[in-house]
Amino acid sequence: MEDDEDKVDEMVLALLFLTTFEKSRYGARAWKGHDWNVLDRLDAKGYISDPRSKAKSVAVTEEGVKQSRALFMKYFGTKLSHRQQ
């Protein structure tokens, strides 16, 4: 069975929402622990940047933050906690 890469990318982007945090100097970041191929595709789509850096987290673009929140709600959520709003 072949993977539907777009669906896999959506799921990983949705899951990145769970580990997204703000750093005032660098903007939003998320802990990276997902497949490198998926992270490379998310980088190519403009949702994250430089997934292959030595950092344990990846920079998430403004559009990436917006999309990850929307996808998380679409697939997993019914209500955001105060921290996630």
Sequence and secondary structure as in RCSB ss.txt:
>XXXX:A:sequence
MEDDEDKVDEMVLALLFLTTFEKSRYGARAWKGHDWNVLDRLDAKGYISDPRSKAKSVAVTEEGVKQSRALFMKY
FGTKLSHRQQ
>XXXX:A:secstr
    HHHHHHHHHHHHGGGEEEETTTEEEEE  S HHHHHHHHHTTSEE TTSSSSEEEE HHHHHHHHHHHHHH
T SS  GGG 
